[in-house]
Amino acid sequence: MEKKNYKIYIVGAGISGLIAAQILENFGYHPIILEKSESAGGRVKTKVVDGHRLDIGFQVLLEAYPKAKEYLDLEKLNLQAYKPGASIYLDCKWQNIGDPLRSFDLLIPTLFNTGGSIADKWKVFQLSNHLKSKSIESIFQEEELTTYDYLIKYGFSEKIIQCFFQPFFSGIFLEDKLETSSRMFQFIYKMFSEGKTSVPKDGIGAIPLQLKENLKHTQFKFNTSVKSVEDQKIILENGETIESHFTIIATEASDLVSNLKNQATDWRSCDTLYFLTEENFLSTDLIGLLPHQDALINNFVFVKDAKAKELGKHLLSVTVVKKHKLSSENLVKRIQKELKNYLSIQKANFLKHYYIPRSLPKLTHTAYEIMDTETQLTPSIYLAGDQLLNGSLNAAMMSGERAALGVIKSLEDGLVVNELTSEYR
């Protein structure tokens, strides 16, 4: 049988599914992607609301990710970089802190920032250099502590942890206790230290769009919801049964495979709210942090947006990671009140609220690599997704690549029985 005639299905058009399709195409196969929504991207999407480009959840691209450099044309994404630092509300005023070696104008503000001692700031510099010298592989071989315990062990004070590390990394890990694995903290910190932190000009959704446009022999079936997956069989929600030679599940698999029912991934959630404001006291290349126990706002950023500029307004993105039981309407009111109290924004016109229940996988153990054989669940079913490794774009790409290579290895190493056509390859 010709390679293009093999029925290889991918469930999910997120990052891992798109990478899996690219690898299969590279080897001559023509996969088919089944996606329950109307577009590709999975958890990495941008929507246009009233002419404004809104990312579903504030997300950034760490340009140092090895797999991002391998699979993305970074130049064509028209990336807009953030400064290597943040603006923090401390002692009733906004103070900047960052890496002066990469952005010299952050030197004086960092030295006079009251969120940590001179010793703390020296340790930030030491930590950056230390992680630059470590390989990613060695980071993921270390003992796993919580991020909080790692920072204490490294010698940081409670003050800088509460004022900087906690709000900054809460916005990345989507949890406010720094319980995330120290391996993940070191990996992300290393990526921050070695490359720029950016967002595509057209929003984070430009990343999956570029990956999709690279695919020349992949068929997409959108608005197609899968109910379950069995060996060489896919059952859709509408009752239709699809025969397959191989299936890569590039999404949460526990809902689709019967023997995984008790192995569901736990997920971290967050809220992202968008407002149009008259005021903008913060540069669009800095992230704002609000390290106040009583505040729901964790981090915020003024987004570069052509429509807002045309209106003479500013587009503000606010992220909430703390647990709450507020309705959408009451959450908006609460955030507007905090914007007034802390940011002195008197009028914040609400634009959109996104609640993302599955923002990041909550993982007890993290890894960087995975063998292609480790992605195989049954003779014809393979798994992909960042939940197999660690919660990152890099992990999503890595897992998609390895799952596809696992399928290819099964097809091209020795005889493969084709039960659908009763032939041997």
N, C-alpha and C positions, 0 to 999 in steps of 0.2 A: 504494500500500500504506500502511496506517495505521502510524504510528511504532511502536506497541506490538507489531506483528507482525514487525518486523525481528528476525532471529536474531543477536543480538550477545552473544558469549560472552566472559567474563573468566576467565582461568586464574589462580587464586590468590585466596584470600579474606583476604590480608594488608591492611595499611593502604592501599597504593596501589590494590589491587583494589576495596576498599570505597569509596574516594573516587571512582574511575572510575565505579562503579555509581551513586553519588549524582549525579554530573554528568549521566550519561545519563538518569536519572529526571527531573532538573530540566528536561530538554528533551523529555520525553514518551516516552522509550524504556523498554522493559522488559527489562533485561539478564538473563543467566543466568550465575551464578558456579559454576565447577567447582573444587572444593577437595579435595586428596588426603587431608587429615586429617579429623577428626570435628568440627572447629569453626573459626570464623573467628579471625583474629588474626595468622597467619603467625609472625613472630619476636617478636610482642608478645602474650604469653599468660601467664595465671595458672592454676595448677592447685591444687586442694584436696587436701592429703595429710594424712590423720589429723586432719582438721578445721582444719589450718593453711593459709592462703593463701600460696602460694609463686610468686613471679614466676620464669619460666624465664629466668634471667639477671637480675642486678640492673640495673634500668632506671629512669630518671627522666624526667619530662616538664618541658621548659623552657617555662614559660608564655609567654615572649616570642616563641616561634616564630610568625611571621606566619600560617602556614597552620593552626596549632593554634587560634589565636584566631578564624580564619575558619570552621573546620569543627567545632570542639568546643564543647559547652556546659560550660565549665570549672566553673561553679558546681555543676552537677548531678553532677560527678565527685567531689565532696567531697574536694578535694585537701588533702593534708597536706604542708606545706612543710618543707624542710630549711633550716637556717641557712646563710647565705652564707659558708661556711668549712669547716674540717676539723680533726680532731684527729690529730696526727702523733706517732709514737713517736721521740723524739729525746733523746740523752744519757740513755738509760735511764729516761725518763719521758714521759708523754703531755702534749703541749703543743698548745694551740688557736691557730689562725690564721684570719683572715677579714676581711671588709669591715666595719669599725666604723661606717661611714656608714649601713649597712643593718641592722646588729645591734650596738648600742652596747656590749653586754656582751662583745664580742670585742675591744674597744679595748686594754685592759691586757694580755690574753694575747698579742695580736698584737705589741705593742711589745716584750714580753719573750721572744718566741719566738726560740729559738737557731738556727732553720733558715735565717736570712738576716740580712744587715746592715740597718741603718736605711735605707741607700740603696736596698737591694733592696725594702724595704717601701714606700718612697716611689714607686719605679718601678711597683709593683703598682697603686698608686692612680692614677698617671699613665696607665698602660696602660688601666685601666678607663675613665677619662674620655676618653682618646684614641679608643677604640673606640666609645664612646657617640656621639661626634660624627661617626663615619664611617657612610656608608650601606652596607647589605649588598652592593649592586651594586658599589660601589667596592672593597670587600674582595675580591670574586671576580674583579676585573680586575687585581689586583696580580700581580707576579711570584711564582711558587710556590717557596718555600724549604721545608726541613724545619722542623717546629716548633722543634726544638733550635737550628738555625741562626738562626731568627727571634729567639728569646729571647736568644741570645748577641749578635746584632746590636743588639738593643734595649738591651743593657747589663746584663742580669741576671748575677749571679755563678753559678759552677758549684754552689755550695752550695745556693742556693735552688732551682735547677733540679733538683738531685738530691733535695732534701728535700721540695719541695712540687710543682713543676710535673710532674716525671716520674711520681711515684706517682698524683697526682690525675688527670692526663690519660691515664695508662695505663689507668685504669679506664673512661675514656670512649672512647679510640681503640682499646683492646684490643691495644696493643703497647707495649713498655717501653723503646723507644729514641727516642721522640719523632720518628719518621720521617714522621709524618702531615703533610700539606700545611699550610703556614702560613695559607693561606686558611681552612681548616677550623678551625684553632686560633682565629683571630681571630673567626670567625663564632660559634663556641660560646662563647668568652669574652664576646663582646658580648651574647649571649643570657643568660648567667649574670648579667651586670651590669645588664641591663635588666628582668629579671623573676625570679619565684620559681622554685626548683627543687623539684618536688613529685612525689608519687606518689598516685594515687587511693586512697581508703580501702579499696576492694575489690580493690586490686592493679592493676598496669599493664594487665591484660587488660580492665579496665573501659573502656579507650579504644576498642578495636575493637568491644566489645559495644555501646557507645553508637552508633557509626557504623552497625553492623548494624541496630540497632533503628530508626534513622532511615529505613531503606530500606522503602518500601511496595510497590514493584512489581518487586522483584528476586527471582528464584528462585535458591535455593541447592541445589547438589547436592554434598553432602559424601561423603567416602570414595570420591571419583571421581578416579582417577589418570590423567593425560594422558601418552600416550607420545610423540606428535609433533603438530605443527601445520603445516598447509599452507594455501595460499590457499583460503579458503572451505571448509576441511575440518579437523576435529579427530579424531585417532585416539586412542582410550583404550587403557589397558593391557590391558583385557579383550578387545580386538579390535574393539569397537564403533566405528563411524564416525559422526561428527556433522557435518551440513552447517551452515555458518554464513555469514552475510553479512559479518560482521567479527569478528575475535578480538583481544582485548587480552591479551597475556601479561604478567601482573603478578607474575612470579616469575623465577627464573633461566631465561633463554630459550635458552642455548646447548645445553642437553640436549634441547630440543624442536624446534628448527628446524635443518634439515640444513646450511644455509650458514653457521651460527654455531658449528659444532663446534670451530673453532680460536680462538674468541673468548670462551672461558669466563671468567667473573669470578673473580678470586682472592678468598678470604675469610679474615677473621681469626676465630680461635676463642677460646673461653674456657671455664673451668669455674666453676660456681656451686655452692656447697655450703651446706646449711642444717643448723644444730645447735640443740638446746635446751640452755640453760645455766642454772645457778643464779645466776651472777654477771652483773652488767651495770654496768660502770664508766663507760660512755659514754652521753650523752644520745641519745635516739632521733631527735633532730633534727640530729645531726652525723654526718658520714661519717668513718670512721677510716682512716688511711693507714699503711702499714708500709714505709718506705723503706729496707729492708735487703736487700743484694745476695743474702744466703744464704736469705732467706725466700721461699717461694712465694706467700704471701698478699700481695696488692697492696692491696686495700681491703676494708673490711667495714662492716656497719651492723647495729644492733639494730633489727629491724623491729617496728613496732606491729602486734600480732597478738592478737585477742580470745581465741583458744583458748589461746595460751601464757599470757596473763594469768590466765585461768581456772585453769590448772594451777599458777600461782605460779612460772612459768618465764619465760625470755626467749628470743625467736627471733632467732638470729644468722645473717646472710647473709654469706658469704665469697666473694670473687671472686679467681680465679687467672688471670692473663694470660700468665705465663711458660711457655715450652715445657717439657714434661716427658714422660717415658715411663712414668709410674707407672700401675698398674692402678687402678681405682676404689677398691678396698679399701686399697691402699697409699697412695693420695692422701689418703684420709680419715684414716689414721693419721698421716701427715706433717702435715696441717693441725691435727689435735688436739694434736700435739706443739708446733707453733708457737703455738697458742692458749695453751698452758700456759706456754711460755717467754716470750712477749712480752706476752700479755694477762692472764696470771695466772689464766686460766680452767682450774681443775683438772679439771672434769668437763663435757665437751661431748658430749652425746648426739647421735649422727649421725641425721639425719632424711632427707635426700635429696641426691643428687648429679645435677646436670645438666651434661652436656658439650654445648656448642653449637658444632658445627663451622662453621656459617655465621652468625656473630654480626653481623659488619659487613663490607661490601665493602672490599677493599683496593684503593684507587684511586690511580693515579699523578697524574692530573689531576682537579681538582674544579671544579664549576660550581654556580651557584645556580639559574639559569633554564634552561628548555628550551622551544623553540618547539613548538607542536603538530605541525608538519610533521616535526620531527626525531625524533618518536617512531614514525614510520611506517617499517616494515621492508619490506613488500610492499604491493600495492594493497589488501589486506584484513587485514593483520596489523600491529598496533601494539604497542609495548613500554612497560612502566611498571616502576617500582621505584627505590629510592634508589641503586642501582648506576649509574644513568644520570647522577647528579648528584653527590651526596655522601652519606656514611653518616649519615642523620638522619631522624627522623620527619617533619620539615618537607619534606625531599626526597622521601620516599615519597608524601606528600600532593600535592606539586607535580607529580610525574611522573604520578600517577594522573589528576589533573585534566587535564593537557595531552594525555595519550593519549586520553581520552574526548572532549575538544574536537576532536582530530584526526579521530576517527571521525565526529563530528557534522558537521564541515566537509565531509568526503567525501560524506556523505549529503545535505547540504542546499545545497551549492554546485553548481548545475547538475544535469544528468541523471546518474543512477546506474543502471548496467545491473544488473538483478537476474537473475543467471544461474540462480538456483534456481527462479524462477517464470516466466522468459522474459518479464518485464514491464519497463516503464520507469516510473520514478517521475517 
